């Protein structure tokens, strides 16, 4: 680091890569296209590719606006090589960060070391070109070539490998370091969430005004409070009732009627009614916190969990705008906690300051040596779980563990599998217990 470039970051030399493609990600390929389409001498670029493959590029220094490395010729001659990239203006950063903060998926993708194509497209539409184009990579080398020489080309090829691993290299070139960038995205997303909460609170007065005129009727709890001489509750049946069969084999069913589907829905309704009645008749029912009513999307998950017919499951998936894999994940979540678990799976919300303060207090209590709400430290006698927060999710950088904070304040364990995060257990009020559920062997010890 230095006074001029306080965010400079140096990457050690990469090993030779004979026969290896220099870019595997789409943004890495876009970087190389900017080089290959700009260079006037294709032979120089090919020679630079050979230099990079042979390990001729030394440590790469990345800073806002430029790259620097020493590149050696086959005879050992060293050349100071630079490639300059235009930094974003404050106005351009404001537009880019505003778009990224508005979409939780953009932030999550960046933290997973991915560049979402939608972010690049939206930014370009707003006049912010995140990825370099033709002529945007400005070469400078002490070999005194005025166009891309083998040395600047080799540096660009090597940087493509770095970009594959960490797209924040590109954002650093544009002017912002990872730590400050993530902090600003966090601040913006929190501010947006609080603004949305304020708007909702402002609208909440409308139903009250309507209720004053009798438009919304009377609460059932008020009627119940005034009632007297109510009969005792009915006894719980031994099992859910069995709906009548609709398959009469007479061929008189209305055209287009899916008999199997209707029978399944009738049986599912009877089972759900039995379950709700059992809960209502339980002694502790009155002391339980009210649960949110199921949405259509949640009910589709519940029905899928009960369905054994693949046709029914497919229709429920399509009706709730989920593909088969997404529905399987939702069913898995449902088994751990019903509708709330599905909400945690599919909703990435931003805690307000009060919720965030409570979460940080829970982390500090679980890991008194270091939880600060952004990176969680160690619990008593346990290795330090490094967890980075973005919105309502605390993720192990580069690992496969994650904690998600539900709106009710409980912590849900998640484990990464391939390209998705999967629910891995029921929730807990203790984040340490939720995280320990991801390592059952350690928990038993």
N, C-alpha and C positions, 0 to 999 in steps of 0.2 A: 504494500500500500504506500501511497505518497500523497502529498498535499493536493496535487493536481487531480489525481484519480483515486479518491478515497475508497472506491468500491472495486478496485482492481483485484482480480482473482487469477491465480496461476495454477495451471494443470500440468502435472508431470508428463514427461514424454511417453507416448504410447508405443507399445512394442510393434515390430514389423508385422505386416498383415498380408502375406502373399496369398493371392487368390481370393481375398475377402472383399465383399462389397463394402463401400465406404458409408453407405446409408441404407438403413432398413425402414425407417419411418418416412411418412409422406413429407414431413417438413424438412427432414434431412435431404431428401431428393430435391425439394424446392430450392434449398440452399445451393446444391451443386448445379442445378439448372441455371441459377443466376450467374455462376462462374462460367459454365460451359457455353452459355448463350452470349456472354459478354466478350469473351476473349476473341481477339482477331486471329490469333495464331493457334490453331488446334493442336499443332505438334508440341508447342510449349506446354499446353494443358496436359497432354498425354505424358510428357516427360515429368511434369509435376506429380502426376498420379503415381508414376514409378518411384519418384523420390519418397512420396508418403508411404508407399508400400514397404520400402526398404528400411524405414525407420529413420530417415534423414532429418525429420522435424524434431526439434528439441522441445523444451517446456513451452507451453502456450500461455501467454498472458492475455487475459480478457478484461477489458475495461469499457466504460461508456464511450462509444464512438470508435473503437478500434481493437485490433488483434496484433500481437507481436510475438515473433518466435525467431530463433536462429535456425536456419536451414543450411545443411552442408551439401556441397557438391560431392560426386563420387571420389574426387581426389582429396576430400577433407576440407576444402575451402569453406569457411563459414560466412554466411550472409545474414545481416540484420534485415528482417522482412516484416512489413506491416500491411494490414488490410484495413481500410477505414470504412465505417458504416455510419450513415446519417443517424444522429440521435433524434428522438422525438421531442417536440416542443411541449411545454406545459399543457397547452390546449389539446394536443394530440393524446398525451397521457390521460388527461381528464376524460376524453371521450372513450378511450380504450378501457380504462378502469371502470367507468360507469357501466359499460356493456358487460364486462366480466363479472362485476359485483351483482348485476341484475339476474344472472343465471348461475345458480348454485353448481350446475354441472360443469361450467367453465372452470370455476375455482378448483373443484375436486379433480378435474382432469389435469390441470396444471400441477397440482400437488402429487398426482400419480405419475408425473413426468410425461404428460401427453399434451399435445396441442390440439384442441377440438377444432375441426374444420369450420364449424359454425362461428366460432369466435373470430377466426381470420376473415371469413366472408362478411360478417357484420362490421368488423373494423374497416375493411376495405370500402364497404358501402358508405361509411362515415368519413372516408378520406384518410384513413390511417392504414398504411401498408405495413403490416407486422413482419411479413417475410420479404426479403430483398428480391428485387426484380433485375432486369437487364440494366447493367451499368451502375447498380447500387453498391457493388463491392469495388472499392477504390484501391488499387494495388500500389504499394511503395516498397522499393527494394534497393539496396546499395549496389546491386549489379547494374543499375542505371537503365534497365529496360523501362520503356514508357507504358507498355501494356502489361498484361499478366505474363510474368516470367515463370519458369519452372518452380521458383522458390515461393512466390505468392500462391501459385496454383496448389503446390504441396501443402501449404498452410491451410488453404480453404478445404482441401480434402480431409485433412486431419481434424479440422473443426467440425466437419459433418459427422464424424464419429462422436465428438463431444456432444453435439446437438441431439444425436440419437439417445444418448444417456440422460441428458439434462437440458430441456428446452429453455430453462431459465438463463442459459448462456446467451441465447438470442435476446432475451429481455434485458440482460445486463448490457449487451452491446447497444441496445436502444436507449439505455440511460438509467435503468433502475435495478438495484440488487435485490436478491430474493427476499431477504428478511424484511426490508422496508416495503417491498411490493406486497407481500402477504399481509403485513400489518395494515396497510392502507386498504386493501380489499376487505379485510375483516372489519375495519372501521366503517367503510361504506355500506357493507351488507347489513351491519348492525343498525346503522342509521336508517336504512330503508325499511328494515323490519319494524323499528319503533315508529316510523312515520305511518306505516300501514296499520299498526295497532292504534295509533291516535285517530286515524280516519275511521276505523271500525268503532271506536268508542264514541265518536261523534255521531255515527249513525244509530248507535244503540238507543238513543233517546226517542227515536221515531216510534218503535213499537209501544213504548210506555205511553206516549201521547195517544196513540190509537186505542190502547187499552182503557184509558180514562173515559173514552166515549163508548165503551162496551163493545167495541168491534171485535176484540180478540177473545171475548167470552170470559169464563171464570176458571181459575186453576183447579184441577182435580183435587189437589191437596187441601184447598180451602173448603171444598164441598165435603171432603172426608172428615175434616176437623169439626164441621157443624153437625155431622150425622150422628145419630144415636140408634140403638137397637139394631145394629148390623148383625147379620147371621155370622156364625163362626166360619172360618175358612174351610173349604172342602178338603177332604183327604187326598193326598197325592196318589194317583193310580199306580199300579205296579209297573206299568210300561206304557210307552206312547201308543196311542190308538192306531189301528190299521185302516187306512182309507180304502174305500171299495175299489175293486178292479174295474177298469174302464174297457178292457178288451172283451167285448161281448161275442166276438167271432161271428157277428151277424152281418158285418159289412155295412152297417148303417151309420158308422161314425162320420161326422162332417168332413168333407174333403179338406186336406191340409192339416188335420189334427194329428199332432205327434202324441200318440197314446202313451208311449214309454216315457216321454218327457213330462207329460202332465202327471202321470203316476209318481214319477220321481219327485216332482215339486210338492205333490200332496204329502208324500211320506216325509220329505224334508221339513215341511211346515209342521207336521204333527210332532216330529222329533224336537224341533226348536221350541214349540209351544210347551212340550213336556219339560224341557230343560229350563225354560223361563219360569214355569210354575214351581219347579223344584227349588229354584233360587229364591222365589218370592216367599215360599213357605218355610225357608230355613230360618232358625231362630235369630241369627245375626243379620238378617236381611236389612232391617231398619237402620243398622249402624254402618252399613257399607256406603261408600261414596257412590253417587250416581254415575253410571257408565254412559258414554255417548251412544246414541242410537246408531245402528248400522246404516251405512250408505249403500247404494246399489252396488258400488264396486266392492265393498266389503262383503256384502251378501253373496256376490258371485264367488268370492274366495271360499266362504263358508260352505256353499253348496258344492263347489268343486272338491273340497276336502271330504265330503260325504259321498260323492259320486264314484261309482266303480265303472260305469259305462264310458268308454273312451269317446263316444260320440257326444255324450252329454258334457263331458269335460271340455271337449274342443269347442262346443257351442258356447259354453260359459266363458271360456277364454276370449273368444272373438267378441262376445257381447260386452265384455268389460275392457276392450281395447288392449288386451295383453296377449303376447305370443305365448307359446307353450312353456318356454323356459321361464318367462316372467311370472306366469301363473304358478309354476312349480315352486318358485322362490316365495311367492305370496302364501301358498299353502303351507310351506315349511314354517314361515313366520307365524301363520295362524295357529299352528300347533303349540307355539311357545307363549302365545298371549292374545289370541283373538284379534279383534279389530285394531286395538292399540298397537299390537306388534306389526300389523300390516302398514299402519300409518308410519311407524318408525322406519320400516323398510323403504317405503315409497316417497316419503316426504323428507326433504332436507330443509329444516327451518332454522331461523336465526334467533337465538335466545335474546330477550331484552336484557337490560343491565341487571335487573333484579334476579332473573333466572340464572344469568351468567355468574353473578356473585354467589348464589347458592351452590352452583356447580363447582365453582372454584373452592368454596368452603368444604364441600364433600371430598374433592381431590386432595386438599390439604390435610384433611383428617385421615384419609386412606393412606396417603404417602407423606407423612409429616416432614420428610427430609427435602421435599422439593416440588410439590405440585403448585403451579402458579396459574393454572387455567389455560396456559398455552402449551407448555411441555410438562407432563407429569413426571415426578421424580420417583424415588424408591419408597416402598412401604417398609414397615419395621422389619429389618433383617432380610428383605427381599431385594433382588437385583432391580436396578432402576428401570422401569418401563418408560422409555421415551415416547411420548404421545404428542403429536402436533394437532392442534384444534383448527378446524375450519367449520364455521357455523355450529351445527349441533353434533359434529362428529370428531372424535379424538382418535387419530390414526397413528400407528407405529410406522415411522418413515422407512420405506424399503422393506417392511415386514408384512405379515399377514394377519395382524390383530387390529381390531378396532372396537371402540366403545361409542355407542350412540345414545344421546340424551333424549329421552322422551319428554313430551310437553308436561307430563305429570311429575317429572323429576326423577324418574327411575333410569337406570343405566342398562343398556341392552348389549350383550356381547355379539360381535360379528367376526367372521373369519373369511379371508380372501380365498376364493377358489377360481382359478383361471382368470377371467376378466370381470368377475362379479364378486360382490361382498354378500355372504350368506349369513342369515341369523344362526347363532350357534347355541342358544340357550334362553331360558327365561330371564326376566329382568331382575335387578337388585337395586336397593337404595344405596348400596355400598359399591362404588366403582371398583375397588380392589377385589371384591368377591365376584363381580361380573367378569373382570379380566381373568381371574383365576379359573373361571369356568372354561376358558379357552385352553387351559393346560391341566387337564384332569389328573395326569400323572403326578405333577408337582403338587396339586391340591391334596392327593392322597398321602404324599410324603409328609 
